[in-house]
Amino acid sequence: MEIAAAILILLGILFFFGAVVGLLRFPDFYTRMHAAGKGDTLSTVLILGGFILYNLSEGGDAGSWNVLVKLVFIALFIMLTSPASTHALMKAGFESGNDPETLEDEEPEGQAKEDAP
């Protein structure tokens, strides 16, 4: 049980790292928000799942069950609020005129944009 908990925690850290790379590498606001929202939610739930498994492997007195219930509620709260807040931020960005980057926005290297008439 402790090995499964460690694997879940390490997977969560790996997904956090992937979200950080996405924030640094993706080209525009929307793709960065996608990386942050998905990576944050999944990695937090994986890490909390690892903590829950570790707590279950320890045995059960009243204090550990209290911690277990708190961890489950935190995981549920993150699963509900993180996607909603990411969506709200993306909607606010869109309504403020922040357009997504498209393939037409990219220009080949060595060529300048043509002046539009």
N, C-alpha and C positions, 0 to 999 in steps of 0.2 A: 504494500500500500504506500509505503514511503517512497519507493522508487517511482511509482506512478505519479505521486505528488511532485516529485522533483522533475520528472519529465514534463508535466503540465506547466510548472513554473518556468522551466527553461524555454519551452515553446512560447509562452507568453512574452518572455524577454526578447525572443527572436522576432516575434511579430511587432513588438514595440520598436525594435531596431529597424524593421522594414518600414514602419510608419515614419520614422525619422528620416530615413533615406528618401522616402516619397516626398516629404515636406521640403527637402533640400533640392531634389532633382526634377520634380514635375514642373511644367512650364507655366501654368496659370493657377489662379485662385481656386477654381472648381476641382481640378485634379488634386491639388494639395489638400483641399478639404475632404475629398474622398479618401485619400490615404490616411489622413488624421482620424477621420470618423470611423472607418472600418478597422484600422489597425489598433486604435485606442480601445474600441469596444471589445474586439476579439481578444486582445492581449490581456486586458483587465479581467475578463471573464475566465480566461485560462489560468491566470495567476491566482485568482480567488478560488477557482476550482481546485488547484493544487493545495492551497491552504486548507480548503474544506476536507480534502482527502487526508492531508496530514493530521488535521484535528480529529478525524474519525479513527485514524490509526493509533492515536494516543490513548484511546480508552475513553470512558465516559463518566465523568462526574457532572454535577449540575453546572459548574462553571464552564466546562468545555461545550456543553450543549447550548449555553447562552452565547458563546462565541460562534458556534456553528450557525445558529439562527441569525445572528448579526451579519455574518459573512454571506449567507444566502440572500438576505435582504439588500445588502450592498450590491451584490452581483445583479439582482433584479433591477435595482435602481439604475445602475450603469447601463444595463441593456435597454431600458426604457428611455432614459434621458439623453444619452449620447447621440443616437441617431436623430432624435428630435431637435437637439440644439444644432447639430451639423446642418440639418435641413433649413432651420431658421436662418443660420448665417449665410447659407448659399442663396436663399431667397432674398435676403437683404442685399447681398452683393449684386444679384441680378437686377433688382429694382433700382439700385443706385447707378446702374449703367455699366457695370463691370461685365463686359462681354467675354464669353469663353474664347480661347484661342483655337483657331481652326487651321487646317492645312493651307488655306489661302493666305494666312498671315505670315507663313514662313516663306522666306525667299532663298533661292539657291545661293551658295557661297560664291562670291566674286561678281554677283550681279546686283545692280542697284534697282530700286523700285522705279517704275516708270511713272512720270507725272500724269495724273488723270486730267482730262480736259475740263 
